[in-house]
């Protein structure tokens, strides 16, 4: 491997270097597939020592050889050395080359050369204003990427790489540390910047997990907006209090995040008893637990339900349960039924007419959707919208129905019941929560008036990252 510790022109002068030559050395086939690598050679007044150990060749200049080095910072990691080494590929018992970067605090990180070349930050390869790679991949030779020289800058804050084709790449220590390939770093990035992990909850924990925010604070304060979004991601349900009794409130809240998700029911929709409706939500009879719009391939991710008028009758109670918690219970306690609910494709459909005109929607997906990482990703459940067309083998029908019956029993066991008040905005995840409503008496003197709207999770996550970046230099 190549290791040049704090190699720079001043250092070369201090050490009395008169000549740097390159000579060719062939690495073991298991490391580089037989490709040669260029290694820096001699120094006239103080020759480099070649140390060959465990298939590693080092050529080193010690940091201690250089006087008046800048003091270490607790905030900015400094680079002690960089070297090309053969590393193990985990359980595969294979080796490949990585540039190993050691910091002055003892940390050690490994970076594949091909990844470094692909992520070169020079203006020919990266457009900083759009935060976009512009490297021409039509001419990018993955197998031809070879590192010729590695230089640590004098202040030890940056690493300059010189490639076999003469191209130069420069990386700051902070940039490399943020993107290191350790398991902890990968997990931290996914939790902090991709999608924070949810906290599943049971019915008995609802009083603990339900967070409440003032509408005015969420509208006027970025800190409150971030707090609402983070609580919504973590717990799946949040209450916003004291909103104005105006039909435009959901739009104002949506505009703080991004924009309203339009469906064939329009942008904002009114939830109150309607004669001749094409949606059972517009009836005053009990509304079974469900997720909205399971017949959409990319269904709206978050519900905003703003209470303008609440029924004074005994009914009209909101019902909500964490279906991820229920699904996780079924996975642990009834694995065969979980398999049925997560693998059997169900036809979800909606046929009717509303503000957007006539519609006939169909989407096929399991009740429990699992992502590529094995985590719960989406729940689909709506008795009215589950189609009578069931495209499964005959022998699979009854087992699926038994598994589905258990799912329904459990979500009702875990459902909490409460009643929103005028000025409340109930916000919850439509891919995680199941919700419903008890029946109520609807008369001229006793009505229930809710304004609803949807947000997409892509916009919610995007807004959270923007808010976090305003506090941290990404």
N, C-alpha and C positions, 0 to 999 in steps of 0.2 A: 504494500500500500504506500501511498504518498502522504507524508506528514510534514508540513512546513509550519512551524510554530512562529507566529508573528513575523512572517517573512515580508519585508518591504525594502525599498531602496535605502533608507537610512540605516536599517539593520545591516544590510549588505555592506554599506560603507563602514559601519562600526566594526564589523567582523573582518574587514580587510579582504572581502571577496574580490577576486580578480577575474574569475571566469565561472560561468555556469554552463555546463554542457548537458545534453540529454543523451541517454543511452536507452536501448530497447530491452525490455524484459518481458518474457511471456509468463502470464499468470497461469495457475492450475486450471485445467478445463472446467472443474466443478465450480469455479468462481466466475470466470469470464468467457467461457465457451471458446477458449484458445485464442482470444484476441490479445494482441500486444498492448502494452501500456507504457507511456513515456514517463521516465522518472528522472528528477533533477539529480545531478551528480556532485561535482567537486567544488571545493573552496580552497584557494591556495594557501592562505595563512593559517586557517583552522578547518581542515577537511571535515566534511560530514561523516558521521559513523553510520554504516549500514547495519541494522540489527534485524536479523532474520529469526523470527520465533513464531511457531504455530501458523505457518504460511503467511506471515505478515512481514513486510519489509518497511522499516521506518527510516526516514532521513529527517533529523530533528535539529532545530535550534531552540534552546531553552529560553523561556520567557525571562528567567533570571539573568540571562546574559545581557539583557538590554537595560540600561540605566534610565531613571526618571520616567518610568511607565506611569500612565494616568491611574489615579486611584479608582478602585472598584465602586460601582454604584449599586445601591440596594434595589433600584428600580430598573435599570437597564443591564441585562446580562452581558458580560464581556466574554469574548472568545479567547480561550487559551490556546487551542490548536485545532487543526483540521487534517484528517488523514483518510485515505482510501483503504478500506479493509474488506476482507471477506467475512460475511456474517451468516449465521444459520437462518434458514427459512422456517423456523418453528418445527412442527411435527413432520414436515416433509423430508427432513434430513437432507436438505439441499443447501448450497451456499450461493450467495450472490454478492456483488460489490455494492457497498454503500459508502458514502462520504460520512465519516464519523466526526462530529463536531463536539469538542469538549469545552466546557465553560470554566471560568476561573473559580466558580463555586463548587466544582466537582461534578456537575451534571453532564451527561453524555447522551447525545442524540444521533440517530442514524437516518440518512436521507439517500434514497436511490438517485443516482446521477440522472437517469432519464426523467425523473420527476423535476429535478432542479432545472434541467435544460428546458423542459416544457413550461416551467413557471418563471423563466427569466423575466426580470422586471425592467429591462431596458426598453426604450421607446420604440424600438423595432419589433419587439415581441409583446409589449403590454401597453394598453391605452389607459393611463391612470384616471382620466376624467370620467370615463364610462366604466371603470373597474373591469376591463375586459381584456382577455388574451387576444392578440392579433398575430401571433406566431402562425406562419403559413404551414398548416399541417399537410397540405398536398405534397410538400417537399420535405417533410420531417421524417428522418430515417431513425426509427426507434433503435434498431440494432447497430446503427453506426455512431450512436452517442458515446463519445470517449472524452474523459477529462485529462487534460495535459498538465495543468498547473493550478495550484491553489495558493492564494495569498491572503493572509490575515492583515487587515489594515493596521496602521501604527496605533490608533486609538482603541483597537480591538473591538470596535463596534460593528465592523462589517467584514464580509468574506467575499473576495473576488475570485471567480472561477474562470479559467481560460480553457476553452474547448479545443479539440483536435483540429477543427476547421478555422481556428483563430477567433471565434466569437467569444465575447466576454460577458459574464453575468455577475451581478453584484447583489448580495443579500445582506440585510441588516440582521444583527443577532436577535433582536426582538421579533422580526418577521419569522425567522426560522424557529424560534422557541414556540411561538404561537401555533405553528403548523407541524410540530413534531409528531412522530408516528407512534408514540407510546400509547398504551391502552387507556391510561388515565386521561391523557390529552384528547384522544378521540372521543371518549365518553363526555368529557367536559364541554367540548365544542358542540356536540349533538344536543346536550341538555341546555346549554346557554344560548346557542345561536340558531339551532335547527328547530327543535320542538321540545320544550321542557317536559319532563315526565309528569303525568297526571297522578294525583293522589286519589285512589278509589275510596269510596266511603259507603258505610251501611246506614240504614235508617236511623239507628240509635245515635249516629254521629252528626246528624244534620245540623243540630243547634251549634255545634262546634265549627263546622266547615262553612256555613253560610255567611259570606262577607257582604257588608252593606256599604254603599257609597252614595254620597250626595250628588244629585244630578249636576248642580252648579259647579261642583268641584271637578267632575269628570269633563265638563265642557271647558272650563277655564284653566285647569291645571294639568300640565303634562305628567306630573308625578302621580296625580290621582288617576289619570287615564291609564298610565302604565300599571298602577296597582290593580285597577279593574281588569285589565287584560290578563295580567299574570294570575289573578284569582280565577278568572274564567277558564284559563288553560288548565290550572291545577285541579280545581274542584268541579268544573263543568257547569256550575250554576252560581249566579251572583245577583243580588237585588240592588237596584238603583232607586233611591228614594227622592221624594219631593220634586218630581218633574212637573213642569207646567201642564195644565189640562188643555193641551192644544194638539191638534191632529198632526202637526209637523214635527213633533218631538223626536220620534224614531229617526226621521231623516237627519235631524241635527246631530243625534248621537252617531248615526252611521257615517256622517260626513267627518266626524272627528277621527274615524278609523280609516275610511276610504270612500266607499260608496255602497248603496243598497244593491243587493242581489235581486234582480227582477226574475219572476217566474210567470207562468201563464195565469196566475192570479193577480198579476200586476206588481208594483213595487211595494207601497204600503197596502195592507189589506185590513178590512174591518171585520172583526169577529163579534157578531151579535146575531140573535135569532132572525132568520130570513125565511120568508115563505118561498117555496119553489127553488130552494138552493140546490146546487150540484155538489155541495161539500157538507159532510155530516158535522164538521166543526161549527157550522152556522145554525145548528139546531140547539134547542135548550135541553134536550135529553142528555143523559150521561155520555161523556166522550171517553171511549176506551183508551188505555195507555197506548202510546204509539210514538213513532218518529215521523216527522213531516217529510213528505215527498220522497219516499223510498224508490219511486219509479223514475227518479233522475239518476243518470250515471254519475254526474257530478252534482250532488244535491247540496242545497244551501247548508252551511256549516253551523250557523249560530242564529238563534231566535231572539227577537226583541219583541216583548209583549207589554205594551203600555196601557195601563188601566186608566180609563177616563171616567167610567161609571161602573160601580160594582152593585150586583144584585143584593137587596136587603133580605132576600129569602134565606132559608137555612142552607140551600145548595149553592152551587157555583164555586165550590172549593177547587183549588189547583191541586193536582197530583203530579209528583215527579219522583223519579228513582234513578239511581246510577246503574245503567244497564251494563257498563263495563265491570262493575263490581259483581253483578249477577253472573255475567258471562265467565268471569274469572272463577267464581264459586263452582259453576258447572264444569269448567275445565278441570278443576282439582277433584271434585267429588263425583262427577258423572262423566268420565272422559269419553265413553262411547256416544253419549248424547251430545256432548260438545262437538265431537267429530261430525255427527249428522248435521248439527245446526251451522257448522262452519264450512261444510263442504257441499251441502245440497243446494243447488241453485233454485231459487223461488222466483216465480213471475210476479212482479209488482206492476200495477197498472192504474191509470186514472183516465177516465173518459168523461167529457163534459164540455161546458161552455162558460166562460167568464169574461173579464174585461179584455183579455188577450185574444178572444175569439174561441173557436172550437179547438179542442185538443184531444189527443188519444196517445197517451204516454205508456211505454212498456220498458221495464229494465229487469234484468235477471241477475240476482245476487243472493248469497246466503243471508240468513238472519244475522249471524256473527261473521264479520269480515276480519281477517287477520292479515297484517302487512308482511312484507318480505322479511322483516326482522323478527317475526314471530309475535309482535305486540298487537293488541287489539286496535283495530283501525276504524271500524264503523259498525253501527247496529242498524239493521233494517227491520222495522216491525210496524205493521198497520193492518189490522184485521179487515177494514173496509177495502184497502187497496191491494190485498193479496188476491191474485187472480185465481179463477177456477181452473184455468189451464195450468197443469202441474206436470212438467215434462221430465218425469223421473220413471225409472223402472217400477213395475207394479209392486214388487216385493219391498220397495223402499218407502212406500207411502205410509203405512201404519207406524213403523219405527220413527219416522220423522214427526208424525203427529204426536206421538207420546213424548218425544224430546221437546217439541214446541209447547206442549201443555205444561211441562215442568218449568220452562222458561217463563211462561205467562204467570204461573203461580208464584214464582220467586220475585218477579218484578212487582207484583201486587203486595207481597209480603214486605218488600223493601221500600214501598212507596210512602213518601211523607205527604201530609195533607195540610194546606194552609190557604188563606184567602188574601189575595192582593187587595190593596186599597187604592183609591184614586190618587194618582201621582206616582205610583210604583211602576217601575219597568223591570219585569222579570226577564233576565238574560240567561240563556243556557245553550249548551252545545247540542246541536241537532244530530250529531253523529255519535253521541255518547249517552245522553239522557233520553229516557222515555217519559212522556208527559201525558196528562189527561185532565178531565174535569168532571166533577159530580154534576148531576142534573140540577136545574133550578127552575123556579116558576117565573115565566116571562109574561108581564102584563104591561099595559100602557103606563102604569105607575111604578113598575118594578122591572127595570131593564139592566142589562149587563153590556157594557160597550168597551171593547178592547181594540186598539190599533196595533197591528203587527207588521214586522219587516224582518228581512234576513240580511245577514252578512256572510261573506265567504271567509273560511279560515285562512286562505292564502293572504288576504288583505289584513287580517288580524295579526298573523305572525309577522308580516312585513312591517306593520306599524310598530309592533313591539321592538323589532330590531332597530328601526329608525330612532325610537325613543332611547334605547340602550346605547346606541352609537353616539347620541348627543351628549352622553355622559362619559363615554369612553372612546378614545381614538382607536378605531378598528384597524 
